[in-house]
Amino acid sequence: MKRLTTILVAGASAAALSACAMTPSVMDPGLTSAPASPMAPMGMTARPDADMQAVLDAHAALGAKPIETLTVQQARTQPSPADAVNRVKTMRGMSTAPDQTVTAMNLTYPTGGATQPVRIYKPAGAIGNNLPVVVYYHGGGWVIADLDVYDATPRSMARNLNAVVISVEYRKGPENKFPAAHDDANNAYRWVLDNARAWGGDPSRIAVAGESAGANLALNVAISARDGGWTQPKHVLAVYPIADADPNLPSKMENTASLPLRTPTLAWFGQYALRGPSDQQDPRYNLVAANLRGLHGVTIVNAQIDPLNSDGETLASALTRAGVPTERRVWDGSVHEFFSMADVVRDAYDAQQWSFGRLRSVLTR
């Protein structure tokens, strides 16, 4: 199978997770695999699969430009990959309405002397106070995006896990630079622990998850919970995490022209999200240098055509050295942001089924 290029397992518990997650699931009949083309343009590791390319083409047709060529305001308001997915759905005659089998409720949590929004996702009709809980942090380089742009993943997670999923907004740069988002992520997690039962959740069965910058936040929350004596998350799902400050990692050298994220975009995010170059060596940003011991388990999802692919690799190695049960997979022919596109990109569907399966096995044990 072409889509699995890396498997790294550490510890017996990770092997048990893997065995459970590998149970075959019913394939969505609307999705088909598409092989990657054999040659790629300069500045990319490979060509995207056909269904992935369809989303990229739709994004371009909507007028999206490379983020590093824009001002912050322009980057925040230009069409997002989620908009591109909806364009593809419209072209295919598919509904663009949110999944109605999942309810959503908007609240706020206290942080930084004010409040930030959260969105509580829950399977429609779910009753009781014993559903598993997942705290989810969206991506966007700590500069752009919001709960609406990243609606698809937590909604899918709530449905697939039969769980309460809390999607967290946080302060961003340049208005609020590092470590404001990390402080907010911790405050949101502790607030969820205090309030989960009000939404039918069991705070003793809690995990954290995130994409890109949000995956970095999720891992930092797990570390803070360990150090602060809070209820530790039973698992971390880290989707293409920002984790390694080394600018010379292979995928950063190879994916200078990949979209929607390319290597120059990472520098653009750093310019606005960090206070200065020294923040890149802070272990909250440079997670491979953090104390990772004692985390309960981590699942890492990476895309092949993504400057953050090597971040996932070096993070998995650091977690393994720290004795943390870890498994990582890379989906060939996919790009950064693919994970939320399960309705139209086959690799995204497969990545969700695999990673949600690993979460399920922990949260329902």
C-alpha positions as CSV (number, residue, x, y, z in Angstrom):
1,M,0.0,0.0,0.0
2,K,1.5,3.3,-1.1
3,R,0.2,5.5,1.7
4,L,2.0,4.1,4.7
5,T,5.7,5.1,4.6
6,T,6.6,5.2,8.2
7,I,5.7,3.1,11.2
8,L,7.4,3.7,14.5
9,V,6.1,1.9,17.7
10,A,7.7,2.1,21.1
11,G,6.5,0.0,24.0
12,A,4.1,-2.9,24.4
13,S,1.2,-0.6,25.0
14,A,1.7,1.0,21.6
15,A,1.8,-2.4,20.0
16,A,-1.5,-3.2,21.6
17,L,-2.9,0.1,20.3
18,S,-1.7,-0.7,16.8
19,A,-3.2,-4.1,16.8
20,C,-6.6,-2.7,17.8
21,A,-6.4,0.2,15.3
22,M,-5.5,-2.0,12.4
23,T,-9.0,-3.7,12.5
24,P,-10.5,-3.2,9.0
25,S,-13.3,-0.7,8.8
26,V,-16.0,-0.1,6.3
27,M,-14.7,2.1,3.5
28,D,-16.7,5.1,2.4
29,P,-18.0,4.2,-1.1
30,G,-17.7,7.8,-2.2
31,L,-13.9,7.8,-1.8
32,T,-11.4,6.1,-4.0
33,S,-7.6,5.9,-3.8
34,A,-5.6,7.9,-6.4
35,P,-1.9,7.0,-7.1
36,A,0.6,9.8,-6.9
37,S,2.3,10.9,-10.1
38,P,5.9,9.7,-10.5
39,M,7.6,13.1,-10.8
40,A,7.2,16.3,-8.8
41,P,8.1,19.9,-9.5
42,M,11.2,21.4,-8.0
43,G,10.6,22.3,-4.4
44,M,8.2,19.4,-3.6
45,T,8.9,15.9,-2.5
46,A,6.2,14.4,-4.8
47,R,3.1,15.2,-6.7
48,P,-0.2,15.1,-4.8
49,D,-2.6,12.3,-5.4
50,A,-5.5,13.2,-7.8
51,D,-8.1,13.7,-5.1
52,M,-5.6,15.9,-3.1
53,Q,-4.8,17.9,-6.2
54,A,-8.5,18.5,-6.8
55,V,-8.6,20.4,-3.5
56,L,-5.4,22.3,-4.2
57,D,-6.9,23.3,-7.6
58,A,-10.1,24.5,-6.0
59,H,-8.1,26.5,-3.4
60,A,-6.2,28.2,-6.3
61,A,-9.4,28.8,-8.2
62,L,-10.8,30.6,-5.1
63,G,-7.9,33.0,-5.3
64,A,-5.8,31.7,-2.4
65,K,-2.2,32.9,-2.4
66,P,0.9,31.6,-0.6
67,I,0.6,32.9,3.0
68,E,4.1,34.4,3.2
69,T,3.2,36.8,0.4
70,L,0.3,38.3,2.4
71,T,-0.2,40.6,5.3
72,V,-1.6,39.1,8.5
73,Q,-5.1,40.4,7.8
74,Q,-5.0,39.2,4.2
75,A,-3.9,35.8,5.3
76,R,-6.7,35.6,7.9
77,T,-9.4,36.5,5.4
78,Q,-8.3,34.7,2.2
79,P,-10.0,31.4,1.3
80,S,-9.0,28.6,3.5
81,P,-8.4,24.9,2.6
82,A,-11.8,24.3,4.2
83,D,-13.4,26.6,1.6
84,A,-11.6,24.6,-1.1
85,V,-13.1,21.4,0.3
86,N,-16.6,22.9,0.1
87,R,-15.9,24.0,-3.5
88,V,-15.0,20.4,-4.4
89,K,-18.1,19.2,-2.7
90,T,-20.3,21.6,-4.6
91,M,-18.7,20.6,-7.9
92,R,-19.5,17.0,-7.0
93,G,-23.1,17.7,-5.9
94,M,-22.3,16.9,-2.3
95,S,-23.9,18.8,0.6
96,T,-21.7,21.4,2.3
97,A,-23.8,21.6,5.5
98,P,-22.2,20.5,8.8
99,D,-22.8,16.9,9.8
100,Q,-26.2,17.1,11.7
101,T,-25.4,13.9,13.6
102,V,-23.2,16.1,15.8
103,T,-24.4,19.1,17.8
104,A,-22.3,22.1,18.5
105,M,-22.5,24.7,21.3
106,N,-20.4,27.8,21.6
107,L,-19.1,28.9,25.1
108,T,-16.1,30.8,26.4
109,Y,-13.4,30.0,29.0
110,P,-11.4,32.4,31.1
111,T,-7.7,33.1,30.2
112,G,-5.3,36.0,29.9
113,G,-7.5,38.3,31.9
114,A,-10.4,37.9,29.5
115,T,-12.1,35.0,27.7
116,Q,-11.7,32.9,24.5
117,P,-14.2,30.9,22.6
118,V,-14.6,27.1,22.7
119,R,-17.0,25.0,20.8
120,I,-18.5,21.8,22.4
121,Y,-19.2,19.0,19.9
122,K,-21.3,16.1,21.0
123,P,-23.1,13.2,19.2
124,A,-26.8,14.1,18.7
125,G,-29.0,12.3,21.2
126,A,-26.1,11.3,23.5
127,I,-27.1,11.1,27.1
128,G,-25.4,10.5,30.4
129,N,-22.2,11.8,32.0
130,N,-19.7,9.1,30.9
131,L,-18.7,10.0,27.3
132,P,-15.0,10.2,26.7
133,V,-13.6,13.7,26.3
134,V,-11.1,15.1,23.7
135,V,-9.7,18.6,23.9
136,Y,-8.8,19.8,20.4
137,Y,-6.5,22.7,19.3
138,H,-6.7,24.0,15.8
139,G,-3.8,24.9,13.5
140,G,-2.8,28.1,11.8
141,G,0.8,28.8,12.9
142,W,-0.5,30.6,16.1
143,V,-1.4,33.5,13.7
144,I,-4.4,32.6,11.5
145,A,-7.5,30.4,11.4
146,D,-10.2,29.8,14.0
147,L,-12.9,27.4,15.1
148,D,-14.9,27.7,11.9
149,V,-11.9,27.0,9.6
150,Y,-11.2,23.9,11.7
151,D,-14.7,22.7,12.2
152,A,-14.5,19.4,10.2
153,T,-11.9,17.5,12.4
154,P,-13.5,17.9,15.8
155,R,-17.0,17.3,14.4
156,S,-15.7,14.0,12.8
157,M,-13.9,13.1,16.0
158,A,-17.1,13.5,18.1
159,R,-19.1,11.3,15.7
160,N,-16.4,8.6,15.3
161,L,-15.5,8.4,19.0
162,N,-18.9,9.0,20.4
163,A,-17.2,11.6,22.5
164,V,-17.5,15.1,23.8
165,V,-14.9,17.2,21.8
166,I,-14.0,20.7,22.9
167,S,-12.4,22.8,20.2
168,V,-10.3,25.6,21.7
169,E,-9.7,29.1,20.5
170,Y,-6.6,30.9,21.8
171,R,-4.8,34.2,21.5
172,K,-2.6,34.6,18.4
173,G,0.3,36.7,17.2
174,P,1.2,39.3,16.4
175,E,-1.3,40.8,18.9
176,N,-0.4,38.2,21.5
177,K,2.9,36.5,20.9
178,F,4.4,33.3,22.3
179,P,3.7,31.9,24.9
180,A,0.1,33.4,25.0
181,A,-1.4,30.5,23.0
182,H,0.4,27.9,25.2
183,D,-0.9,29.6,28.3
184,D,-4.4,29.6,26.9
185,A,-4.1,25.9,25.9
186,N,-3.3,25.0,29.5
187,N,-6.1,27.1,30.9
188,A,-8.6,25.6,28.5
189,Y,-7.6,22.1,29.5
190,R,-8.0,22.7,33.2
191,W,-11.4,24.5,32.5
192,V,-12.5,21.4,30.6
193,L,-11.5,19.1,33.5
194,D,-13.7,21.3,35.8
195,N,-16.7,21.4,33.5
196,A,-16.7,18.3,31.3
197,R,-19.5,16.6,33.3
198,A,-21.8,19.5,32.5
199,W,-21.7,18.4,28.9
200,G,-22.0,14.7,29.6
201,G,-18.2,14.0,29.6
202,D,-16.1,11.9,31.9
203,P,-13.0,13.9,32.7
204,S,-11.2,10.8,33.8
205,R,-11.3,9.6,30.2
206,I,-9.7,12.5,28.5
207,A,-7.3,12.9,25.5
208,V,-5.8,15.9,23.7
209,A,-5.5,16.4,19.9
210,G,-4.4,19.1,17.5
211,E,-3.2,19.9,14.0
212,S,0.0,21.7,13.2
213,A,0.5,24.5,15.7
214,G,-2.4,22.9,17.6
215,A,-0.6,19.6,17.8
216,N,2.3,21.4,19.4
217,L,-0.2,22.9,21.9
218,A,-1.7,19.5,22.6
219,L,1.7,18.0,23.4
220,N,2.6,20.9,25.6
221,V,-0.7,20.5,27.5
222,A,0.2,16.8,28.2
223,I,3.6,17.9,29.5
224,S,2.0,20.7,31.7
225,A,-0.5,18.2,33.1
226,R,2.3,15.8,34.0
227,D,4.3,18.6,35.7
228,G,1.3,20.3,37.3
229,G,-0.3,17.3,38.8
230,W,-3.5,17.7,36.8
231,T,-5.4,14.7,35.3
232,Q,-3.1,13.6,32.5
233,P,-4.5,13.0,29.0
234,K,-4.6,9.3,28.3
235,H,-3.3,9.9,24.8
236,V,-2.1,12.7,22.4
237,L,-3.1,12.8,18.7
238,A,-0.6,15.1,17.0
239,V,-1.3,15.8,13.3
240,Y,1.7,17.2,11.5
241,P,3.0,18.9,14.6
242,I,5.4,21.8,14.8
243,A,8.1,20.2,16.9
244,D,11.6,20.9,15.7
245,A,13.3,24.3,15.3
246,D,16.0,22.9,13.0
247,P,15.6,24.7,9.6
248,N,17.8,22.1,7.8
249,L,15.5,19.1,8.3
250,P,15.0,17.1,5.0
251,S,11.3,18.0,4.5
252,K,12.0,21.7,5.1
253,M,14.7,21.6,2.5
254,E,12.6,19.7,0.0
255,N,9.2,21.3,0.3
256,T,9.9,24.9,-0.5
257,A,7.1,25.1,-3.0
258,S,4.5,22.9,-1.5
259,L,1.0,24.3,-0.9
260,P,-0.9,25.2,1.2
261,L,2.2,25.2,3.5
262,R,5.7,25.6,2.3
263,T,9.0,26.2,4.1
264,P,8.9,30.1,3.7
265,T,5.5,30.1,5.3
266,L,7.0,28.6,8.5
267,A,9.3,31.6,8.7
268,W,6.4,34.0,8.2
269,F,4.5,32.3,11.1
270,G,7.6,32.6,13.3
271,Q,7.9,36.3,12.5
272,Y,4.5,37.1,13.8
273,A,4.0,34.4,16.5
274,L,7.3,34.5,18.3
275,R,8.9,37.3,20.3
276,G,12.3,36.7,18.7
277,P,14.7,34.0,17.4
278,S,15.5,32.8,20.9
279,D,11.9,31.5,21.3
280,Q,12.6,28.9,18.7
281,Q,14.9,27.2,21.2
282,D,12.2,27.2,24.0
283,P,11.2,23.6,24.6
284,R,7.6,24.5,24.2
285,Y,8.3,25.4,20.6
286,N,11.2,23.1,20.0
287,L,9.5,20.0,21.5
288,V,12.3,17.6,20.5
289,A,14.3,19.2,23.3
290,A,11.5,19.0,25.9
291,N,11.3,16.5,28.8
292,L,8.9,14.0,27.2
293,R,9.1,11.3,29.8
294,G,5.9,10.1,31.5
295,L,3.5,11.0,28.7
296,H,0.9,8.2,28.3
297,G,1.1,7.7,24.6
298,V,1.3,9.6,21.3
299,T,0.0,9.1,17.8
300,I,1.6,11.2,15.0
301,V,0.1,11.7,11.6
302,N,2.2,13.3,8.8
303,A,1.7,14.2,5.2
304,Q,4.5,13.4,2.7
305,I,4.4,16.7,0.9
306,D,4.8,19.0,3.9
307,P,7.8,20.8,5.4
308,L,6.7,19.5,8.8
309,N,7.0,15.8,7.8
310,S,10.5,15.6,9.3
311,D,9.3,17.4,12.5
312,G,7.0,14.4,13.0
313,E,9.9,12.0,12.5
314,T,12.3,13.7,14.9
315,L,9.6,14.1,17.5
316,A,8.7,10.4,17.2
317,S,12.3,9.5,17.8
318,A,12.5,11.8,20.8
319,L,9.4,10.3,22.3
320,T,10.7,6.8,21.8
321,R,14.0,7.7,23.5
322,A,11.9,9.0,26.4
323,G,10.0,5.7,26.7
324,V,6.7,7.1,25.5
325,P,4.5,4.6,23.5
326,T,4.5,6.2,20.1
327,E,3.3,5.4,16.6
328,R,3.7,7.5,13.5
329,R,2.4,7.2,10.0
330,V,3.0,9.2,6.8
331,W,0.5,9.4,4.0
332,D,2.1,9.6,0.6
333,G,0.7,12.0,-2.0
334,S,-1.0,14.2,0.7
335,V,-0.2,17.7,1.8
336,H,-0.4,19.8,5.0
337,E,-4.0,20.3,6.0
338,F,-5.2,17.0,4.4
339,F,-6.4,15.5,7.6
340,S,-9.7,17.4,7.8
341,M,-10.7,16.5,4.2
342,A,-12.1,13.1,4.8
343,D,-15.2,13.7,2.7
344,V,-13.2,14.2,-0.5
345,V,-9.6,12.9,0.1
346,R,-9.2,9.2,0.6
347,D,-5.9,9.5,2.6
348,A,-7.7,11.8,5.0
349,Y,-10.4,9.3,5.5
350,D,-7.9,6.5,6.1
351,A,-5.8,8.7,8.5
352,Q,-8.8,9.6,10.6
353,Q,-10.0,6.0,10.8
354,W,-6.5,4.9,11.9
355,S,-5.8,7.7,14.4
356,F,-9.4,7.8,15.8
357,G,-9.2,4.0,16.2
358,R,-6.1,4.4,18.4
359,L,-7.8,7.1,20.5
360,R,-10.9,4.9,20.8
361,S,-9.0,2.0,22.1
362,V,-7.5,4.1,24.9
363,L,-10.6,6.1,25.8
364,T,-13.0,3.1,25.9
365,R,-10.6,0.7,27.7
